[in-house]
Amino acid sequence: MPYEPPTHRVERSVRALTGARVVAGVDEVGRGAWAGPVTVCAAVTGLRRPPEGLTDSKLLTPLRRTALADVLHDWVTSYALGHASPQEIDALGMTAALRLAAGRALEQLPERPDAVILDGKHDYLGSPWHVRTVIKGDQSCVAVAAASVIAKVRRDAMLAELAPEHPPYAFESNVGYPSPVHKAALEDHGPTPHHRHSWAFLDALPRWRHLKLPSHRDALASENLEDAGQLGMF
């Protein structure tokens, strides 16, 4: 299906508004999975012309994503990955886990960004980061699209590495997300240490319901994120 390639429009706007010199695009993967970490990539691309075919990772085939990620590793100015484990997700809730993973990624960049373009509607980063949220930023913004592809390929590889330890769950194909095979394995064998034990899927597994941990309300209002660094939304 044809799609509009991402541009530097938002990054140029952020630079003009704030005087930012280093702008990072940030995207996450793994938010809706039953197993595995949530992974966030922060990518700095500058204003160069992006590689052919760059877009939201979800619009690409696995083969094309992997090939594009190989190109992006050398093309981006810099990038870094941050992860929050299933145990951290259980303990903190998803919004706080995203903030933790994104902070880990941003802090690993060789140069601290002056501003961040964050995919989505809600700013889960908060102060001290200066954030511009962009709905569907992984399709429209070059730096966010690059982060999307790199994050997806790395997290998929992490789950594929876990697959030989837990063959019934088929992590190599579902990468921790809901699927019939994944559900059947949970019914027969219960959750592994890589599963999120506070998640509602355990409510549907009578044999294993006793393993469920208390869940967290994950509304942004309950996280008390500071909005002093918010640059607005596109």
ChimeraX attribute file (.defattr): number of C-alpha atoms within 10 A of each C-alpha:
attribute: neighborCount
match mode: 1-to-1
recipient: residues
	/A:1	3
	/A:2	4
	/A:3	10
	/A:4	10
	/A:5	16
	/A:6	22
	/A:7	20
	/A:8	18
	/A:9	12
	/A:10	20
	/A:11	25
	/A:12	15
	/A:13	13
	/A:14	23
	/A:15	15
	/A:16	11
	/A:17	10
	/A:18	12
	/A:19	12
	/A:20	17
	/A:21	12
	/A:22	16
	/A:23	25
	/A:24	27
	/A:25	30
	/A:26	32
	/A:27	28
	/A:28	28
	/A:29	25
	/A:30	22
	/A:31	18
	/A:32	11
	/A:33	18
	/A:34	25
	/A:35	27
	/A:36	28
	/A:37	28
	/A:38	26
	/A:39	26
	/A:40	33
	/A:41	30
	/A:42	34
	/A:43	34
	/A:44	25
	/A:45	24
	/A:46	19
	/A:47	14
	/A:48	12
	/A:49	12
	/A:50	21
	/A:51	14
	/A:52	9
	/A:53	14
	/A:54	26
	/A:55	28
	/A:56	25
	/A:57	25
	/A:58	14
	/A:59	14
	/A:60	15
	/A:61	10
	/A:62	14
	/A:63	9
	/A:64	14
	/A:65	23
	/A:66	19
	/A:67	12
	/A:68	22
	/A:69	22
	/A:70	13
	/A:71	13
	/A:72	22
	/A:73	14
	/A:74	10
	/A:75	16
	/A:76	18
	/A:77	14
	/A:78	18
	/A:79	25
	/A:80	21
	/A:81	25
	/A:82	23
	/A:83	26
	/A:84	23
	/A:85	18
	/A:86	24
	/A:87	18
	/A:88	19
	/A:89	25
	/A:90	20
	/A:91	18
	/A:92	18
	/A:93	20
	/A:94	22
	/A:95	22
	/A:96	20
	/A:97	25
	/A:98	28
	/A:99	20
	/A:100	21
	/A:101	24
	/A:102	28
	/A:103	19
	/A:104	19
	/A:105	21
	/A:106	25
	/A:107	16
	/A:108	16
	/A:109	17
	/A:110	11
	/A:111	11
	/A:112	13
	/A:113	20
	/A:114	17
	/A:115	24
	/A:116	29
	/A:117	27
	/A:118	29
	/A:119	26
	/A:120	19
	/A:121	15
	/A:122	15
	/A:123	27
	/A:124	23
	/A:125	24
	/A:126	17
	/A:127	14
	/A:128	11
	/A:129	21
	/A:130	23
	/A:131	28
	/A:132	25
	/A:133	22
	/A:134	22
	/A:135	14
	/A:136	16
	/A:137	27
	/A:138	28
	/A:139	25
	/A:140	22
	/A:141	26
	/A:142	31
	/A:143	34
	/A:144	32
	/A:145	28
	/A:146	34
	/A:147	33
	/A:148	32
	/A:149	29
	/A:150	30
	/A:151	29
	/A:152	25
	/A:153	20
	/A:154	18
	/A:155	23
	/A:156	20
	/A:157	16
	/A:158	16
	/A:159	21
	/A:160	18
	/A:161	14
	/A:162	18
	/A:163	18
	/A:164	13
	/A:165	10
	/A:166	15
	/A:167	11
	/A:168	16
	/A:169	26
	/A:170	19
	/A:171	25
	/A:172	18
	/A:173	15
	/A:174	18
	/A:175	25
	/A:176	26
	/A:177	16
	/A:178	14
	/A:179	15
	/A:180	10
	/A:181	15
	/A:182	20
	/A:183	20
	/A:184	13
	/A:185	17
	/A:186	20
	/A:187	16
	/A:188	12
	/A:189	14
	/A:190	17
	/A:191	22
	/A:192	13
	/A:193	11
	/A:194	17
	/A:195	20
	/A:196	25
	/A:197	24
	/A:198	21
	/A:199	19
	/A:200	15
	/A:201	16
	/A:202	22
	/A:203	14
	/A:204	11
	/A:205	18
	/A:206	9
	/A:207	14
	/A:208	16
	/A:209	15
	/A:210	10
	/A:211	14
	/A:212	18
	/A:213	15
	/A:214	12
	/A:215	15
	/A:216	16
	/A:217	13
	/A:218	13
	/A:219	11
	/A:220	13
	/A:221	8
	/A:222	10
	/A:223	13
	/A:224	9
	/A:225	16
	/A:226	14
	/A:227	17
	/A:228	12
	/A:229	17
	/A:230	19
	/A:231	19
	/A:232	14
	/A:233	17
	/A:234	12
